[in-house]
Amino acid sequence: MIAGLILAAGVGSRAAALSALRPKPCFPLVGSTPFGRAASALRLGGVSRVVANAFHRAEDVAGLGRLLDVGVEVEKDGPRGTAGGLAAVAPHLAGAEAVVIWNGDIVADVDVRALHAALGRDDSAVLAVRGELEPGVGNVGIDDEGRVVRLRTTSFGKETRSTQFAAIHLLRGELAARAPSRGCLIDDLYLPAIARGETLRTLAYVGCWHDVGDPKSYLEACLDELGSRDSGDSFVDVDAKCEGDVRLEKCALESDARVVGKGVLSQAIVWPGVTARAPRSRVIFAAEDVVIDVGS
């Protein structure tokens, strides 16, 4: 059995104005959320049990979890860090051969089945990675046999190339069970594993990838999602309204959103229940008093 964990306990300091209203995994994403996208990708990849952790605005994560049939463990004494989040859900992972961990603020189309297939008999974990870089440039260093020999600045051997961690990874259940109650998956689980002689490998991922941790990246994630749809260049929820002489260009109007004014509303995201006024461009309407101009 393969289990999945969506890490959803972060405070979201890089997007403070937005994350004060919703945790990053619950940001509206063209009729979905990063959390919902992650849960769908995990289940499509054969994951039979999906759980999440929560701390910041935990009630929002728990509510979304109920809608999507994802069990949510609330860290009342959190945040415990990424390793602590894994330890917190350990009772839900009992008996799992492997655990796929997906950062809840990542929007991507990583093939979970391919990630599992890349785990060799003697490997402890596989990290989805992005890009082919010169040695020492990316945050993951790889040797000539395809093993991870560096994470961040800690090195265990000669690397021949580097790459960027995609914040989606799979590890064996035995390694997951060693996660400390507080701490970081990289510093406190993976680096000690490599130091003990365990093997971590990588799987190259090429495709859509966004970290919605800041307003600009969040807007770009929404625009990419709009671009992938066949139903026109804008998304208007069935409960949303566009009033007056307004033309939409690459916009997402979420549930009960409303647009008024005159002119063009371009590359705008209007959160549920919020009223936006045209004309505006590259803007996030998150609340009546929280309007963020993203700029170019």
N, C-alpha and C positions, 0 to 999 in steps of 0.2 A: 504494500500500500504506500502510495506517495501522498504526503500532506503538503499543504501550502500555508504560508504565513504572509499576510500583508502587514507591513510595518506602518502603523498609522498613529503613533503617539507623539510625533514631533510638534514642537510649539509653532514653527513657521515664522521665525524672526525675520527672514529676508522678505517676506510678504506680509508684514505685520498688519497693515490696514485691512487686508483681505482675510488673513487667518484669524483676526479678532472676531470676524463674523462666522467663519466656517473653517474647520481644519483643512489643510491642503488636500488630503485624499477625497474630501467632499466638495471641492470646488466644482461648480457646474461645467460640464464639458460637452456641449452640443447635444443635450438630451441625455447625457450620462454623467459619470464622474471618473476621476482617475481610479478610485476604489472599485467602481463597477467594472471598468476596463480590466483591471488587474484580476478580479474575481473571474471574469469571463475567460481571460487568457489561461488562467490556471485550470479551470474546469475543461476547457477545450484541449488542454494538454494532458488530460487523464488524471488530474489531481482529484482524489475522492473526498478529501476533507479539507476545507478552507477555513482558517481562523485569522483573527487580527488582534492586535493590541491597541490600546487607546489610552490617552491621558488628557491632552489639551482638547477641550470641548468634547469630552468623551461621549456625552449623550448624543451628539450628532453622528459619531462613528457607530455607536451602538444601534441607533435608529436605522442607519443605512444597512448595517449588518443584518438586522431583522428582515428588512425588505429583500435582501439578496441571499438569505439563508447562510450567512457567514457568522460563526460564533465570535464574539468579541470579549476579550479579557481586559478589564479596566485596571490600569495601574494606579491605584489610589495613593501610593507612595512614590509615584513616578515624577518625571520620566526616568526610566532605568537604563536608557541607552539601547542600542540595537541588540546587543547580546542579552541584556536583561529582558528585553521584549521576547526573545526566543525562549528564555528560561521561564518566563511568566506563563507561556502557553503550553509548557511541557506536558501537563496532564492530557491535553487535547491531541498530542502527537504520539502518544504511547503506541508502540507497535509499528510505527512508520519506518519503512526501509530507507526513505529519503525525504528531505524537506526542501521545498522550493520557497525561497524568500524573495519577496517582491516589495521594494520600497513603495509606499503608498502614494508618493508624489511623482512617480515615474509613469509616463505614458509611452508605451512601446508595444510592439507586436512580436516579442521574443517567442520562439517556438519552444514550449516547455518540453515537448516530447524529444526534440533534438538535444536539449540541455541534458535530459536524463540519459539519452543514448550516448552522449559524449563522456559520461562517467565510466572510466575504466575499472576493471576488477580491483585494482590496487589503489585507486584514487579516493581521496576523502571528500573532494568538492570540485565543482566546475563553476567558473564565473563567466557570465555573459559579458563580452567586451566589445568596444567600438573603436575602429580605426587601427591602422598599422603605422607605428611611429618609430623614430630612432630610439636606440637604447637611452634610458634615463629621462625621457620626455614625458611619457604617460605615467599614470599612477600604478600601473601593473607592469612588472618586468618579466620577460619570458626567456628561457634558455633555448639552446638549439635542439633540445628534445621535447619542447613544448610544455615544460613545467613552469609554474609560477615560482620565480626566485626573488621577486621583490614586490612588496606592497607598500605604497606610499614611499617613505624614505628608508625603510628597513630592508636590507638586501641579504640574501643567503647564497649567492653564487653569481657567476658571470652571465649577464643577460645579452641576448643577441638582438632583441627588439622589444618594443614596449607598446602599450595600448591603454585604453581608458576603461575603467570598470563601469558597467551599465547599471549597477545597483539591483541586479536580478541574478540570482545564483541558486545552486542546488548543492546540498551537502548530505552526507550519509547520516542516518539516524543516530549512529554511535557518536559522531562528532557533535551533532546538535544537542545530545544529552549532556555534553560537557560545558555548555554555555553557562557562564557565571550569572549570578542573580542581578548584577549590575555591570555595565561596561559596554565595550564596543566589539562588534563582530570581527572587525579587522584586527584591532590591537590585542584583544583579549581572547580570541578563539582561533582565527586563521594564522596569525603570526606564530603563536606557540605551537600550532600543529605543524607548520613548516619547520620550525626549530627542532621538533621531535623527529623529523624525517618523513613526515606524511606528504603526499603528493597532491597538489592542487593544479587543475588544468583550466583552460579557457575555451570558450566557444565564441567565434567571431559572429557578431550580429550586424547586419546591414539593413537599415530601414528606419522608419519613423522613431524618433526618441526625443522625449522632452522631460525635463525636470521642471515642474510647475512651481518651484520654490520662490520665484520672483515674478512680479507682474508682467514683464516683457516676455519671459519664457512661457508663462501661462497663456498669454494672448497668442503667441506663436503656436502653441499646442492646439488651441481652439481653431486657429486659421488652417492648420494642417488637417485637422479633422473635417472642417468644412470642405476643403479641397478634395478629400477622399470620397465625398458623397456624390451620388448620381442625381440628387433631387434639387439641383440648383445651387447657386453660390451662397445662399443664406439659409439659416434654419430658423423657423418660426414655430414654436410649440403650439399645439392645438388650442391652448388656453391663452396664448399671447395675442396682443392686438397692436396693429400699426395704424395710427389714426392721422388724419390730415394729409397734406401733400408731401409725403416722405418717400424717398427711394432708398431701399436697403442694398448695400454692396458688401458682401462677405461679412454678414452679421449673424449672431446667434441670440435669439430672443427665447429665454427659458420660460418655464411655466408661469403664467399670470403676469409676464412682463408686458410693458406698454411703451410705445414710442409715440411721441407727439412732436409738433413743430412743423417745419417746412424746409425741404432741401434734402441733402444726401447724408445718411448715416452710414459710415464706412468703417469696416474692420472694428466693429464694436461688439462687446459681450454685455448683455443685459441680464442680470441675475433674476431669479424668481421673485415676482411681486414688485419689481422696481420699475419706475418710470424714467425713460430716457428722453432727452430732447435733442432733435436734429436742428442744425447740422453739426456733426462732430466726426472725428476720425481717430482711429487707433486709441480707443478708450474703453475702460471697464466700468460699467455702472453696477456697483456691488450693493449699494444702498442709496436711499435718497440723499444722504449726506456723505457718501463715500464714492466719489467719482475720480478715477485714476487715469490721467493722460499718460499713455505709454510712450508716445513719440516714435520716431523712426528707428 
